[in-house]
Amino acid sequence: MKLSGKTITVGVTGGIAAYKACELVSLLKKAGADVHVVMTQHATQFVAPLSFEALSGNRAVTDMFDTDHEWEIGHISLAKKSDLFVVAPATANIVGKLACGIADDFLSTTLMATKAPVVLAPAMNTGMLTSAAYTANEATLRARGYIFAESASGRLACGDDGKGRMAEPQEILKLIESVLAVRKDYAGKRVLVTAGGTREPIDPVRFIGNRSSGKMGAAIAAAAYERGAEVIYVATPDAVKPNAAVKTVTVSTTAEMYRAVLEETENADIVIKAAAPADYAPEAVAENKIKSGEITLKLKKNPDIAAAVGKIKGERKLVIFSAETENLKENATRKLKKKGADMVVANNVLTPGAGFSTDTNIAAIITEKSFVQLDKMTKRELADVILDEIIKL
Ligand SMILES: Cc1cc2nc3c(=O)[nH]c(=O)nc-3n(C[C@H](O)[C@H](O)[C@H](O)COP(=O)(O)O)c2cc1C
């Protein structure tokens, strides 16, 4: 049985598709998992907890302050003992709460506390699914490493036709199995990942920055963690943070990132530079806000972090990113040699679906011996491909 020895917590929220969660619990049990069910108060309007108790063989938790169960502090111990969480169906409400860090019931609190992978199976009316709020919340969660079981199109309970039906329990089961099948090929490895765009102050209120969101770095950090690595995350304050237990070092300027990376490289086996540190900084930072009018900024070159790591790396592997707008292969190959890197992940940031802030990327992986052009994929998928290629090095 594929899931024997695994503890899986199924979160059930208040949507029509809650009845389908019964089938999912049953499938997970048959696959050998120890299944626990946590229901929101609204979910209990749709299906009785007793159904889940009978199917899972465990008590279904519905109340944050119900102490009549085996765990000491329920949400924390369940968060720790679960190998995976799946929320099916996931309402617009739970997705929003997770994205914003609202922990006002047992399920949202437990989900916030866990470092285990979380699979979300959204189900809702098409209007809700395509709303700006939901779209932004899903993107935030994807960037943090949450995994989505895509909802399907068809006739919805509300009578509308469109996307929003919960993925079929069989499909969700397959996804869970693939997530838990992740190999621990990074166990014992220490991976340093940088993320985000640095800020170079001009005066107390202004800075020179760039469009890097930190999504790629966060995806790599989450993937490396899931594959067993100890992860050090050197990131700017605005960079997306991975949903994983990583050591985070927050830096703002390129000079700060330089110092942090050189210091942390000592503790790393692999350095992956997904951040976009500014190449230049104002030569002088004004003490007070510069008054409006024409100003001329004199810029100085910032330290080259990749080249510095390239010089001291020894046996470590160095992976750098190259955001190009033309002559990708030539420029990236030159960069590989110049910085002493082992791999360059290059993308043309002018191509739709690639580069800054998007959830997808279209990258090429360049090493001394090979050039592989990849198809468009999510940053999370690309993170795993990059980790696969590093192992081959
Ligand atoms: C009959 C009915 C069906 C509903 N179906 C859904 C649904 O499929 N998806 C959804 O996001 N909300 C749905 N809702 C609204 C949620 O129940 C509501 O947003 C609630 O606050 C969710 O709480 P929870 O996420 O804590 O369970 C439905 C409400 C009713 C009354």
The ligand as an ORCA input file, in Angstrom:
! r2SCAN-3c Opt
* xyz 0 1
  C     -25.168     25.861      0.089
  C     -23.851     26.532      0.156
  C     -22.849     26.109     -0.648
  C     -21.572     26.727     -0.613
  N     -20.589     26.269     -1.425
  C     -19.386     26.885     -1.419
  C     -18.356     26.424     -2.268
  O     -18.505     25.466     -3.025
  N     -17.161     27.069     -2.213
  C     -16.945     28.133     -1.390
  O     -15.834     28.682     -1.414
  N     -17.907     28.571     -0.569
  C     -19.127     27.978     -0.558
  N     -20.098     28.428      0.273
  C     -19.830     29.555      1.171
  C     -19.016     29.100      2.379
  O     -19.743     28.125      3.116
  C     -18.691     30.308      3.250
  O     -17.789     31.157      2.558
  C     -18.100     29.924      4.573
  O     -17.775     31.100      5.277
  C     -16.874     29.028      4.448
  O     -16.357     28.764      5.731
  P     -15.141     27.738      5.956
  O     -14.120     28.030      4.920
  O     -14.682     28.066      7.332
  O     -15.726     26.375      5.865
  C     -21.365     27.808      0.266
  C     -22.406     28.220      1.099
  C     -23.616     27.605      1.038
  C     -24.717     28.091      1.949
*
